Amino acid sequence: MQRGATKVGLGLDDIRSVNVPLPPGNEQKRIVAEIERIFSGAEEISATTSRNQVRCARLRQAILKWAFEGKLADQDPRDEPAPVLLKRIKAERAASVPTRSERISIVRTRKTA
């Protein structure tokens, strides 16, 4: 009649015969009240954490928006506007990319070397 993980020689009757001391009723009620108070605090902390996570996500989006709008720092009037900078970068990249015939020439040169 053994169930679960058992230890040889330790039967259910042995376990039933063990006396487990319990605190008096009023002490048990105080312990339960304290546990409930702690759980309530933990629930409040969890709710606050959830609200703050949502707030952080919103703030992150706002900061990114401000960054892309150039509102995070004072702008130097001598700086070129972003559209002009992007256009210049694109032109520089296009100028540095070899044409198809130049790429073929490079490949042929490498093969003969």
C-alpha positions as CSV (number, residue, x, y, z in Angstrom):
1,M,0.0,0.0,0.0
2,Q,2.9,2.3,-0.7
3,R,2.4,5.5,-2.8
4,G,4.8,8.0,-4.2
5,A,8.4,8.3,-3.2
6,T,8.9,6.4,0.0
7,K,11.7,5.5,2.4
8,V,12.1,1.9,3.3
9,G,10.8,1.4,6.8
10,L,8.8,4.6,6.9
11,G,5.2,3.9,6.7
12,L,2.0,6.1,6.7
13,D,1.3,5.1,10.3
14,D,4.8,6.4,11.3
15,I,4.0,9.7,9.7
16,R,0.6,9.9,11.3
17,S,2.1,9.4,14.7
18,V,4.3,12.4,14.5
19,N,3.0,15.3,16.6
20,V,3.4,18.7,14.9
21,P,3.1,21.5,17.4
22,L,0.9,24.3,16.4
23,P,0.8,27.8,17.9
24,P,-2.3,28.9,19.8
25,G,-5.3,30.1,17.7
26,N,-4.7,33.8,18.3
27,E,-1.1,33.4,17.2
28,Q,-2.2,31.5,14.1
29,K,-4.6,34.4,13.3
30,R,-1.8,36.9,13.7
31,I,0.5,34.9,11.4
32,V,-2.3,34.7,8.8
33,A,-2.9,38.5,9.0
34,E,0.8,39.2,8.6
35,I,1.0,36.9,5.5
36,E,-2.0,38.6,4.0
37,R,-0.5,42.0,4.7
38,I,2.8,40.9,3.0
39,F,0.9,39.4,0.0
40,S,-1.1,42.6,-0.3
41,G,2.1,44.6,-0.4
42,A,3.6,42.3,-3.0
43,E,0.4,42.7,-5.2
44,E,0.7,46.5,-4.9
45,I,4.4,46.4,-5.9
46,S,3.5,44.1,-8.8
47,A,0.8,46.6,-10.0
48,T,3.2,49.5,-9.6
49,T,5.9,47.7,-11.6
50,S,3.4,46.9,-14.4
51,R,2.4,50.6,-14.6
52,N,6.0,51.7,-14.6
53,Q,6.9,49.3,-17.4
54,V,4.1,50.8,-19.5
55,R,5.3,54.3,-18.6
56,C,8.9,53.4,-19.5
57,A,7.7,52.1,-22.9
58,R,5.9,55.4,-23.5
59,L,8.8,57.5,-22.4
60,R,11.2,55.5,-24.6
61,Q,8.9,56.2,-27.6
62,A,8.7,59.9,-26.7
63,I,12.5,60.1,-26.4
64,L,13.0,58.4,-29.7
65,K,10.5,60.8,-31.3
66,W,12.3,63.8,-29.8
67,A,15.6,62.5,-31.0
68,F,14.4,62.1,-34.6
69,E,12.9,65.5,-34.4
70,G,16.2,67.0,-33.1
71,K,14.6,68.2,-29.9
72,L,16.9,66.4,-27.4
73,A,19.7,69.0,-27.6
74,D,20.2,72.5,-28.8
75,Q,20.9,72.5,-32.5
76,D,24.0,74.3,-33.8
77,P,22.8,76.7,-36.5
78,R,25.9,75.8,-38.5
79,D,24.9,72.1,-38.7
80,E,23.4,71.1,-42.0
81,P,19.8,69.9,-41.9
82,A,19.2,66.2,-41.7
83,P,17.6,65.9,-45.2
84,V,20.7,67.6,-46.7
85,L,23.1,65.4,-44.7
86,L,21.2,62.2,-45.8
87,K,21.3,63.3,-49.4
88,R,25.0,64.0,-49.2
89,I,25.7,60.6,-47.6
90,K,23.6,58.8,-50.2
91,A,25.6,60.6,-53.0
92,E,28.9,59.7,-51.4
93,R,27.9,56.0,-51.1
94,A,26.7,55.9,-54.7
95,A,30.0,57.4,-55.8
96,S,32.1,54.9,-53.9
97,V,30.2,51.8,-55.2
98,P,32.0,50.4,-58.3
99,T,30.0,50.0,-61.5
100,R,29.3,46.5,-62.9
101,S,32.1,46.6,-65.4
102,E,34.5,47.7,-62.6
103,R,33.4,44.8,-60.4
104,I,33.9,42.3,-63.3
105,S,37.4,43.8,-63.9
106,I,38.3,43.4,-60.2
107,V,37.1,39.8,-60.2
108,R,39.1,39.0,-63.4
109,T,42.2,40.6,-61.9
110,R,41.9,38.6,-58.7
111,K,41.5,35.3,-60.7
112,T,44.7,35.9,-62.8
113,A,46.8,37.0,-59.8
